[in-house]
């Protein structure tokens, strides 16, 4: 069990009391849903992180609305995947890394831990750089000092866990709301034209579009948060009977739909706004987030630029915090070992500081990290689909054949896209 996600504060006890009443009633009301809101909103932060900014802005600036269908498909897939992860935690009382460790050999668990840590580091690199860049853009301070501020604030957010799960859930949810409000505003002031609907027709025009599509997929379906979501739900609301678990799973479906639905709206608004502002306007390197920010003031006004910066800041701070939590889950789950959360936060800041110190372009680093992340998705998704369909592990709550089929279809599609990318880019480069 992950002690960092157990209840300890008075606010947590109030939530648990209301949840117990809701689980004992057969009537549905939106008020009964409230104590169950939280885990999916923490998870959804990973779906509106700075990596999404980089890939969505690059996609909209280069290809207009053409990749909107990829964003929509990725978010629908994310809803399904995150529900399965939450379901595993609720039903088994264990998180996905713990279940993998129980069901596989020690070498396999060790391999899973190493690759999951690499994925978590790639994620944290993108998130930390995004927040540092936001501080730089909004305050005009050097990137290195933006990174220092990001580290300080993320440590402060992590400290909220000492007061229980609810304060951190509330803080993260507020940040998700900030990102949503800012990008809904950006969408309306950018005034996308009617050709936006053409972006929902699936098509790939060239390899660069495929590269960005896989980046969007990697930025939207995040392997580290597949592991994390099961840890957030595994002991959050105690359930004693099959019926209570069914009710809890019902409320979890609704929560996932709301949280990931908001993330989907933000991602589509992000790409559509970028397409409306930058596509075909002869703005060089519009996909670069610094140029994107600087261009917004003359095109849409200073308020639009500030909204962009604030959204990026809220996104980077919250997702960097969540990424640190995910790293702790994979270590504790796969190898039954943990280090203090604040030590992990300090260690995972090092790659971001190195990128800044070496003067590497933050936007290119963000996009590349998201493409790398897509290679880790099948390693998290395949065991998730297998175990949630296993009646020995899940009992009466095992996934039905249709859910099992959908899970495999998503996993196969992701693997196929990655193989195409490898064949078209890495192999030709090696032969030249």
N, C-alpha and C positions, 0 to 999 in steps of 0.2 A: 504493500500500500504506500502511496505517496503522501507522507505526512504533511508536506507543504500545502496540500489542497484540502485538508480536513478542517472542520469547523472549530472555532475557538472563541469567537467574539459574541457579544450580546446580539448584534445584528444577525449573525448566523443563526442563533437560537430562535429568533423571531421567524426567520425564513423557514427553518425546519418545522416549527410549530404550524405555520400556515400550510406548508407542504403536506404535513400529516393529515390535516383537516381536508385538504383537496383530494388526497388519495383515498379518503374514506367516503367520498361522495360520488354518486353516479351522474350528477348533473354537470354539464359543461358551462363555464362562464369565463369571460376574459380575465376577470379578477382572480379566478382560481389559477390562471396561468402564471401570474406574477412571480410566485416563489420559484418557479422552474426556469425563469429567464436568467441567463448568465453564461453558462459554458459555451453555448454556440456563438455568443457575442465576442467572447475571448477568442474563439477559434476563427471567427470571420475576419478578425483583424489581419490575419495572414493573407486574406483575399483582397485587401485594399492597402497593401504595404507599398513602400517605394518601388519595389520591383514591378508592381502593376503600373505605377505612374510611368516608369521608363518604357515598358513594352507597349502600353496603350498609347502614350504620346507618340512614340516612334511609329507605331502602326497607323495611327490616324494621320500623322504628318506625311508619311510616305505613300499610303494606299487609300486615303480617304476613309469612307465608311465600309470598305470591302471586308474588313476583318471583324465586323460586329457579330457575325454569326459564330465566329470562334469564341468570342467573349461569352455569348449567350450559352453555347453548348458547354463550355468549360464550367460555367456557374451552375448549370443544371446538374452536371456530373458531380460538382463539388457538394451540392445539397445531398445527393445520394450517398456519397462517400462519407461525409461528416455524420450523417445519421447512422450509418453502419458503425462508425467508430464510437459514437456516443452509446449506441445500443450494446456493443460489446462490453463497455465499462459498466453499464447499468446491470446487465444480466449476469455477468461473471464476477463482478467485484474486482476485476483485474484490468490493467491497461494492456494495450496491444503488445508492447515490448515484453511484458511479463508472460503473456500467453504464448508468444513466439518462443521465449526461453523455456517454458514448460513443455512445449511440443517438439522442440528440436534439440540437437546435440549442442554441446558447449562450443565447438568450433564454429558452428552455424550462427549461434547467438553472438559470438565474438565478431564475426564478419558483419552481422547486422548492426552491431553497435558501432563499428568503425565507419561503415557507410552512412549510418544515420547521423553520426557526429559530423561527418564531412558535409552532409546536406544541411544540417543545422548551422554550421559555420558559413556556408554559402548564403543561406538565408539571412543570417545575422549581419553579414557583410553588407548586403543590399539595404537592409533596414537601418542599420547604423549610419551608413553613408547618406541615406536619404534624409534622416533627421539632421545630420551635421550640415548637409547642403541647405536645408531649409533655414537653419539658424544663420548660415552665411548669407543667404539671399535676403532674408527679412531684416537682419540686423547689420549687415555689412561687415561682419567680423571674419577673420581668416577661418578657413575650413578646419584647421587644427583646433581652434578654440570652440568651434561648433561641435566638434567631436567630444571635447571635454565636457561641454554642457550636456550633450546627449548622454554621456556616461553617468553624470551626476543625477539627471532627471530619471533615467531608467532605473538606477539603484534606488531612488526614492519611491518609484512605483512598486518595485519588488518588495520594499519594506512594508507595504500595505498588507502583504500576506500574513504578517505577524498578528494582524487584527482579525484574521479569518478570511474566508473566501469572498464574502459579499463586498467589502470595500474595494478590493481589486477589480471585481466584476463591474462595480458601479463606475470606477474610474475609466476602465477600458471602454465601457458602453458610451460614456460621455464623449470620449475621443472618436469613437465610430460615428456618433451623431454629428460631431464637428466636421469630419471628413464628408459625410453625406450632405450636410447643409451647404458646405462650400462648393461641392461639385454639382449639386442641383442648380445652384446659383450660376456657376460657370456655364452649364448647359444652356440655360435660358438666355444669358447675355450673349452667348456665341451665336445663337440663332441658326441652328443647322437647317439645311434646306430639305425639300421633300425627297431628294434622292437618298436620304438616310435609310429608307426602307429597302433599298437595293443591297445594303450591307448584310441583310439576313439571308441572302441567297448563297449557299456554299460554293466556293471556288478558290483555287490557288492559281495565280497567274505566272509565278516564277519561284525560284528557290529562295530568294530573299523574303518573299511573302511567307513561305513555309517556315523559314527560320524564325520570323517574328511570331508566327502562329504558335510554334512550339514554345517560344518564350512566353507568350500569353498563357499557354496551357501550364507551363511551369510556374508562372506567377500566380495563377488562379487556383490550381489544384496543388496544394503544398504538402510534400511528404512529412515534414516535421509536425504539422498540425494534425495529420491523420493519427500519428502516435499520441499527440497531446490530448486530443478531445476525449479519448477513452479514459485518460487519467483524470480529467476534470469531472467526469461523471461517475467514476467507479465507486465512490463512497459518499458522494455529495448528499444525496437524499436516500436514507435507509428505506429499504423495502423488504417486507417479510413474506409476502404471498405472491403467487403467480398473477393474481388480479391486480395487486398494487403495481407490479412491474409493468403490466399491460397499460395501466393508466399513465404511469410515468413515461413509458415509451410513446404514448399518444401525445402527451404534452411536449415531449422532446421533438417529435416530428414538426409540431407547430413552431416551436422555438427555432429549430434549424431552418425552416422555410422562411421565417421572418428575418433572421439574422443574415442568412446567405442571400435572401432576396434583396435586402438592402445593399449587400456587397455587389451583387450583380448589377443593380441600378447604378451604383457609383462607377463601376468599371465601364459600363456601356456609355454613361454620360461623359466619362473621361475621354474615351476614344472618339466619341462623336464631337465633343467640343474641340479636341485637337484637330479633327478632320475639317471642321467648319472654319477654324482660325488659320491653320497652317497649310492644308493641302492645296497645291496648285497656286500658291501665293508667292512663289519665288523667294521664300525665306530659307536661306541656307542653314543647314543643320538644325532645322526646327525640332527635330526629335531630341536634341540635347536639352536637358531640363533647365539649365542655366539660360540658354537662349530662349527657350519657351517662356520662362518667367519674364525675361527682359522685354520680349516682344508683346506680351499681354498688355502692358501699359499703353503704348501708342495705338494698339488695335482695339482693345476693349475698355481701357481705362485703368487707373491705379487700383481701384477696388478689386478688379478681377485678378490682378497680379498678387495682391495681398491675400485674397481668398485661396489662390493656388498655393502660396507659400505656407499659409496656416494649415491647409489640408495636408500638405506634405509633411509638415512638422508633427501634427497629431498622428498621422499615419506612421512615421518613422519611430516616434517615441513609444507608441503603444505596441507596435509589431516587434520592435527590438526587445521589449520586455517579455513578450510572449515567446519569442525565439529562445531567450535564455531559459524560460520555464521548460520549453520542449527539450532542450539539451539535457536538463536535469532528469527528465522523465526517461529519455532513451538510455542514459547511463545507468540509472537505478533499475530500470526494467530489464535491460539486456544482460548486464553483468553484476547486478545486485551491489552496486557500489555508488557512492555519491560524494560530492565535494560541496562545501558551503556555496550557496547560490551566489553570494557576492564575489567569491573567488572565481566562479565560472564567468560571471559578468565581466570581471577584470580581464580574464584570459581571452574571452571572445572579442574584446575590443581591439586586440592587437592587430589582426589583419586589416581592419578599417583604418587604423592609424597609419599602418604601413602604406596602404594605397594612397592616402592623403599626403604622406611624407614624400613618396616617390613621384607625386604629381600625375598619377594615372587618372584619366578622364572618368569621373564618377558615373555618368550615364552609360558609357560603354561597359563599365564594370557591372552595373546593375543588370543590363540586358543579358550579358554573358552569364552572370550568376543564375538568372532565371532559366536560361536554356539548360544549364548544368543540372538544375533542380529537377527538370522534367525526367531525367534519367533515374532519379530516385523514387519516382512515384510508383512504378510497378512493384518495386521491392517492398513498399508499404501496403500497396493496394491488394496484391495477390493473396498474401496471408490473411488480410482482413476479410476478403470475400470468402476464402476457404473456411476460416474459423467461424464466421457468423452464419455459415450454412451447415455447420457441423452440429448434429443433434446431441452428440456426447458432450460438447462444450456448452451449447446454448439451450438444450432441452426443448421445451415447447416453443421457445422464442426463436428457434433457428429460422433463417431466411427461407422463404418459399422459392420454388423453382424459377419464377419470373425474376425475382430480385437477384438470385444467383446468376441468371443469364445476363441481366443488365450489368452486374458487377464485372463479369468476364468480358463483356462487350467493351466496356470502358477501358479495362486493362489492356486488352488486345489492341484497341485503337491507339492508345498512348504508346505502346511498344512499337507498333507499326510506324507511327510518325517518327519516332526516334531512330529506327533503323533506316528509314528513308533519308533522314538528316545525315546520319553517319555515312551512308553510301555516297550521297551527293556532295559532301563537303570534305570529310576527313580522308576517305580513300583516294579520291582524285588528287588531293594535295600531297599524299604520301607517294603517289606514282609520278609526280612531276619533278 
